Amino acid sequence: MKMVFSSIIVFLIMNQSLAAGESFFSQRDKQKHILGTGALAATFTGIARSKGLPKVESFFLGVGAAVALGLIKEGIDGYSANGTRSWDDAKADAIGAVIGAGISAQFEWRF
């Protein structure tokens, strides 16, 4: 059921972007956001798992921390000279965070 739900969400995001004429996942900037927040979420989730937290709690901690950092980055972009805030970047951050935390939560980390 979780896989079906996540597939529907990814499809809706892709469909919205394809309607605009460009694939969401083919944009280099979105790929960087997905990889960056995925790595952050995996790290935070791994640390939480190594401290003995259950999979679900570790997952949500990793996702929350990575998405929060992504949103802070987007907020800062709005005040920089060349940067602009982008909800598409925030979507990519959320996708990367869920993927990274989901993978990391499956392992027993020992630091």
N, CA, C and O of each residue as an XYZ file, in Angstrom:
444
protein
N       0.823     -1.194      0.000
C       0.000      0.000      0.000
C       0.864      1.254      0.000
O       0.548      2.230     -0.680
N       1.969      1.229      0.770
C       2.857      2.383      0.810
C       3.455      2.650     -0.559
O       3.588      3.801     -0.974
N       3.819      1.574     -1.265
C       4.423      1.719     -2.578
C       3.429      2.331     -3.568
O       3.809      3.165     -4.390
N       2.187      1.930     -3.496
C       1.156      2.481     -4.380
C       0.971      3.970     -4.102
O       0.903      4.773     -5.033
N       0.890      4.335     -2.835
C       0.707      5.732     -2.460
C       1.865      6.596     -2.937
O       1.648      7.668     -3.501
N       3.093      6.138     -2.714
C       4.254      6.917     -3.141
C       4.342      6.987     -4.661
O       4.767      8.010     -5.198
N       3.955      5.936     -5.365
C       3.959      5.963     -6.828
C       2.957      6.965     -7.367
O       3.227      7.637     -8.363
N       1.812      7.073     -6.729
C       0.803      8.050     -7.149
C       1.317      9.465     -6.963
O       1.112     10.313     -7.831
N       1.978      9.734     -5.851
C       2.521     11.069     -5.595
C       3.578     11.428     -6.637
O       3.557     12.528     -7.189
N       4.496     10.509     -6.906
C       5.540     10.771     -7.910
C       4.912     10.985     -9.283
O       5.348     11.866    -10.025
N       3.893     10.195     -9.637
C       3.219     10.360    -10.916
C       2.575     11.734    -11.031
O       2.678     12.379    -12.074
N       1.915     12.189     -9.979
C       1.262     13.501    -10.021
C       2.277     14.626    -10.187
O       2.029     15.577    -10.929
N       3.400     14.531     -9.514
C       4.440     15.550     -9.655
C       5.009     15.530    -11.069
O       5.203     16.582    -11.678
N       5.274     14.339    -11.592
C       5.806     14.237    -12.943
C       4.793     14.729    -13.963
O       5.157     15.416    -14.917
N       3.532     14.386    -13.772
C       2.487     14.782    -14.703
C       2.358     16.297    -14.760
O       2.193     16.861    -15.841
N       2.430     16.955    -13.628
C       2.347     18.407    -13.585
C       3.497     19.027    -14.370
O       3.291     19.987    -15.113
N       4.682     18.501    -14.217
C       5.846     19.038    -14.897
C       5.824     18.718    -16.384
O       6.237     19.545    -17.197
N       5.347     17.527    -16.755
C       5.273     17.176    -18.166
C       4.267     18.047    -18.899
O       4.444     18.342    -20.081
N       3.210     18.462    -18.205
C       2.230     19.347    -18.824
C       2.862     20.690    -19.160
O       2.436     21.355    -20.104
N       3.867     21.093    -18.402
C       4.560     22.347    -18.663
C       5.587     22.192    -19.782
O       6.153     23.193    -20.221
N       5.847     20.977    -20.256
C       6.727     20.758    -21.384
C       8.108     20.235    -21.032
O       8.886     19.933    -21.937
N       8.440     20.117    -19.774
C       9.757     19.626    -19.387
C       9.601     18.636    -18.246
O       8.848     18.874    -17.302
N      10.308     17.539    -18.338
C      10.232     16.522    -17.298
C      10.857     17.028    -16.000
O      11.942     17.610    -16.008
N      10.178     16.806    -14.911
C      10.636     17.246    -13.593
C      11.985     16.636    -13.249
O      12.878     17.326    -12.757
N      12.132     15.338    -13.508
C      13.324     14.626    -13.095
C      14.500     14.788    -14.061
O      15.616     14.379    -13.740
N      14.272     15.372    -15.226
C      15.376     15.573    -16.167
C      16.102     16.891    -15.922
O      17.155     17.130    -16.514
N      15.570     17.734    -15.078
C      16.209     19.013    -14.778
C      17.378     18.792    -13.831
O      17.222     18.175    -12.778
N      18.545     19.295    -14.204
C      19.765     19.084    -13.436
C      19.629     19.640    -12.012
O      20.102     19.018    -11.061
N      18.997     20.785    -11.861
C      18.830     21.389    -10.533
C      17.985     20.502     -9.628
O      18.287     20.360     -8.443
N      16.934     19.907    -10.173
C      16.071     19.033     -9.363
C      16.811     17.759     -8.959
O      16.615     17.247     -7.856
N      17.658     17.251     -9.848
C      18.453     16.077     -9.521
C      19.399     16.365     -8.358
O      19.589     15.523     -7.481
N      19.988     17.558     -8.356
C      20.885     17.943     -7.258
C      20.123     18.063     -5.944
O      20.631     17.667     -4.895
N      18.906     18.607     -5.992
C      18.094     18.721     -4.782
C      17.733     17.338     -4.246
O      17.808     17.100     -3.041
N      17.343     16.431     -5.131
C      16.968     15.082     -4.712
C      18.157     14.366     -4.080
O      18.021     13.753     -3.022
N      19.318     14.439     -4.721
C      20.509     13.774     -4.183
C      20.979     14.399     -2.872
O      21.357     13.690     -1.940
N      20.955     15.724     -2.807
C      21.425     16.409     -1.595
C      20.565     16.121     -0.383
O      21.080     15.760      0.675
N      19.258     16.277     -0.527
C      18.389     16.019      0.620
C      18.285     14.524      0.910
O      18.055     14.126      2.052
N      18.453     13.702     -0.115
C      18.471     12.259      0.118
C      19.657     11.864      0.992
O      19.529     11.043      1.900
N      20.800     12.456      0.709
C      21.991     12.175      1.519
C      21.831     12.694      2.943
O      22.210     12.020      3.900
N      21.266     13.895      3.083
C      21.036     14.443      4.426
C      20.070     13.568      5.220
O      20.325     13.236      6.378
N      18.955     13.197      4.580
C      17.956     12.379      5.270
C      18.526     11.020      5.641
O      18.249     10.513      6.728
N      19.319     10.421      4.756
C      19.932      9.127      5.057
C      20.878      9.244      6.243
O      20.938      8.352      7.089
N      21.614     10.345      6.300
C      22.546     10.561      7.410
C      21.806     10.726      8.730
O      22.137     10.068      9.716
N      20.807     11.603      8.751
C      20.041     11.826      9.980
C      19.320     10.553     10.422
O      19.267     10.246     11.612
N      18.771      9.820      9.465
C      18.079      8.573      9.793
C      19.060      7.538     10.333
O      18.756      6.832     11.295
N      20.231      7.448      9.719
C      21.246      6.506     10.186
C      21.715      6.819     11.595
O      21.912      5.913     12.405
N      21.892      8.099     11.891
C      22.294      8.488     13.244
C      21.203      8.113     14.252
O      21.491      7.593     15.330
N      19.947      8.386     13.882
C      18.840      8.049     14.785
C      18.740      6.539     15.002
O      18.484      6.087     16.118
N      18.945      5.752     13.927
C      18.903      4.295     14.058
C      20.049      3.796     14.936
O      19.878      2.848     15.704
N      21.228      4.438     14.822
C      22.367      4.001     15.633
C      22.158      4.311     17.113
O      22.775      3.683     17.974
N      21.295      5.271     17.407
C      20.983      5.608     18.796
C      19.876      4.727     19.361
O      19.510      4.862     20.528
N      19.340      3.820     18.535
C      18.350      2.868     19.015
C      16.912      3.227     18.726
O      16.011      2.539     19.207
N      16.654      4.275     17.959
C      15.282      4.622     17.615
C      14.705      3.618     16.629
O      15.441      3.076     15.804
N      13.404      3.358     16.697
C      12.775      2.435     15.738
C      12.802      3.004     14.320
O      13.076      4.186     14.111
N      12.510      2.133     13.350
C      12.539      2.528     11.941
C      11.638      3.722     11.648
O      12.062      4.674     10.992
N      10.412      3.677     12.125
C       9.443      4.725     11.793
C       9.869      6.074     12.363
O       9.828      7.087     11.665
N      10.272      6.087     13.616
C      10.704      7.344     14.228
C      11.954      7.886     13.545
O      12.065      9.090     13.313
N      12.879      7.017     13.227
C      14.095      7.434     12.533
C      13.773      7.994     11.156
O      14.347      8.999     10.736
N      12.856      7.340     10.457
C      12.436      7.791      9.136
C      11.893      9.219      9.203
O      12.325     10.089      8.446
N      10.953      9.454     10.105
C      10.348     10.784     10.188
C      11.333     11.844     10.670
O      11.261     12.997     10.245
N      12.245     11.463     11.550
C      13.273     12.401     11.979
C      14.164     12.790     10.805
O      14.464     13.969     10.623
N      14.587     11.819     10.013
C      15.429     12.089      8.851
C      14.738     12.939      7.809
O      15.321     13.890      7.290
N      13.487     12.598      7.498
C      12.724     13.375      6.509
C      12.509     14.794      7.009
O      12.724     15.757      6.274
N      12.089     14.920      8.252
C      11.815     16.255      8.803
C      13.033     17.157      8.807
O      12.949     18.329      8.440
N      14.166     16.609      9.225
C      15.394     17.409      9.281
C      15.840     17.827      7.892
O      16.210     18.982      7.682
N      15.810     16.897      6.934
C      16.266     17.216      5.579
C      15.332     18.215      4.891
O      15.800     19.142      4.230
N      14.030     18.034      5.040
C      13.082     18.967      4.424
C      13.201     20.346      5.076
O      13.128     21.364      4.388
N      13.381     20.384      6.386
C      13.544     21.671      7.070
C      14.766     22.419      6.539
O      14.701     23.621      6.282
N      15.875     21.703      6.377
C      17.075     22.340      5.827
C      16.844     22.801      4.390
O      17.323     23.866      4.000
N      16.123     22.022      3.605
C      15.798     22.418      2.234
C      14.939     23.665      2.182
O      15.150     24.537      1.340
N      13.967     23.751      3.084
C      13.107     24.942      3.120
C      13.869     26.178      3.591
O      13.630     27.284      3.106
N      14.776     25.986      4.528
C      15.618     27.108      4.967
C      16.464     27.599      3.798
O      16.611     28.804      3.591
N      17.018     26.661      3.039
C      17.827     27.023      1.874
C      16.995     27.797      0.857
O      17.469     28.786      0.297
N      15.768     27.362      0.616
C      14.889     28.078     -0.322
C      14.549     29.479      0.192
O      14.467     30.429     -0.587
N      14.355     29.598      1.499
C      14.096     30.911      2.079
C      15.269     31.847      1.902
O      15.092     33.026      1.599
N      16.472     31.322      2.093
C      17.679     32.130      1.907
C      17.832     32.510      0.437
O      18.268     33.620      0.132
N      17.482     31.609     -0.474
C      17.568     31.908     -1.911
C      16.733     33.127     -2.289
O      17.101     33.877     -3.192
N      15.630     33.322     -1.613
C      14.766     34.455     -1.920
C      15.411     35.791     -1.615
O      15.017     36.813     -2.177
N      16.395     35.797     -0.736
C      17.057     37.042     -0.358
C      18.407     37.244     -1.045
O      19.002     38.315     -0.929
N      18.897     36.226     -1.761
C      20.179     36.376     -2.439
C      19.996     37.152     -3.744
O      18.880     37.281     -4.247
N      21.084     37.657     -4.276
C      21.017     38.522     -5.458
C      20.484     37.778     -6.689
O      19.640     38.313     -7.408
N      20.955     36.570     -6.939
C      20.557     35.843     -8.144
C      19.558     34.722     -7.883
O      19.059     34.111     -8.828
N      19.266     34.450     -6.648
C      18.409     33.320     -6.320
C      16.932     33.681     -6.284
O      16.555     34.831     -6.059
N      16.129     32.686     -6.507
C      14.680     32.834     -6.382
C      14.146     31.614     -5.662
O      14.705     30.523     -5.772
N      13.074     31.798     -4.931
C      12.427     30.672     -4.258
C      11.692     29.835     -5.291
O      11.150     30.362     -6.262
N      11.677     28.531     -5.073
C      11.024     27.634     -6.024
C      10.316     26.515     -5.276
O      10.936     25.790     -4.498
N       9.008     26.377     -5.514
C       8.266     25.283     -4.904
C       8.658     23.960     -5.545
O       8.567     22.910     -4.908
N       9.095     24.004     -6.801
C       9.559     22.770     -7.436
C      10.820     22.247     -6.758
O      11.004     21.036     -6.629
N      11.689     23.161     -6.325
C      12.878     22.735     -5.579
C      12.471     22.107     -4.248
O      13.061     21.116     -3.818
N      11.467     22.682     -3.603
C      10.986     22.125     -2.329
C      10.377     20.734     -2.546
O      10.541     19.847     -1.708
N       9.677     20.544     -3.665
C       9.138     19.219     -3.981
C      10.269     18.211     -4.176
O      10.202     17.085     -3.683
N      11.308     18.629     -4.902
C      12.453     17.743     -5.121
C      13.133     17.410     -3.798
O      13.579     16.281     -3.591
N      13.213     18.394     -2.903
C      13.784     18.141     -1.577
C      12.975     17.083     -0.835
O      13.542     16.176     -0.226
N      11.659     17.200     -0.888
C      10.806     16.236     -0.184
C      10.946     14.832     -0.773
O      11.001     13.851     -0.031
N      11.005     14.735     -2.090
C      11.164     13.434     -2.739
C      12.497     12.797     -2.327
O      12.545     11.620     -1.968
N      13.564     13.578     -2.383
C      14.877     13.064     -2.003
C      14.937     12.647     -0.553
O      15.550     11.634     -0.218
N      14.301     13.425      0.317
C      14.304     13.111      1.743
C      13.584     11.787      2.019
O      14.063     10.970      2.806
N      12.457     11.581      1.383
C      11.702     10.342      1.593
C      12.497      9.137      1.081
O      12.534      8.094      1.733
N      13.120      9.280     -0.068
C      13.907      8.176     -0.624
C      15.108      7.872      0.270
O      15.342      6.716      0.622
N      15.868      8.903      0.637
C      17.059      8.699      1.461
C      16.745      8.124      2.826
O      17.414      7.196      3.281
N      15.726      8.670      3.487
C      15.354      8.167      4.814
C      14.762      6.766      4.727
O      14.994      5.937      5.607
N      14.004      6.500      3.673
C      13.404      5.180      3.500
C      14.441      4.089      3.339
O      14.297      2.996      3.886
N      15.484      4.391      2.588
C      16.553      3.413      2.408
C      17.354      3.248      3.700
O      17.628      2.127      4.129
N      17.723      4.359      4.308
C      18.566      4.311      5.503
C      17.871      3.661      6.692
O      18.528      3.025      7.517
N      16.564      3.809      6.792
C      15.820      3.259      7.927
C      15.827      1.731      7.934
O      15.566      1.117      8.969
N      16.120      1.122      6.807
C      16.087     -0.334      6.708
C      17.306     -1.013      7.322
O      17.301     -2.225      7.534
N      18.355     -0.232      7.610
C      19.606     -0.800      8.093
C      19.792     -0.567      9.583
O      19.262      0.392     10.145
N      20.540     -1.441     10.208
C      20.956     -1.275     11.600
C      22.316     -0.592     11.581
O      23.326     -1.232     11.290
N      22.349      0.665     11.881
C      23.600      1.435     11.823
C      24.326      1.363     13.151
O      23.705      1.444     14.211
N      25.633      1.211     13.096
C      26.495      1.211     14.285
C      27.622      2.197     14.057
O      28.483      1.979     13.204
N      27.620      3.262     14.805
C      28.683      4.271     14.670
C      29.599      4.216     15.856
O      30.558      4.984     15.932
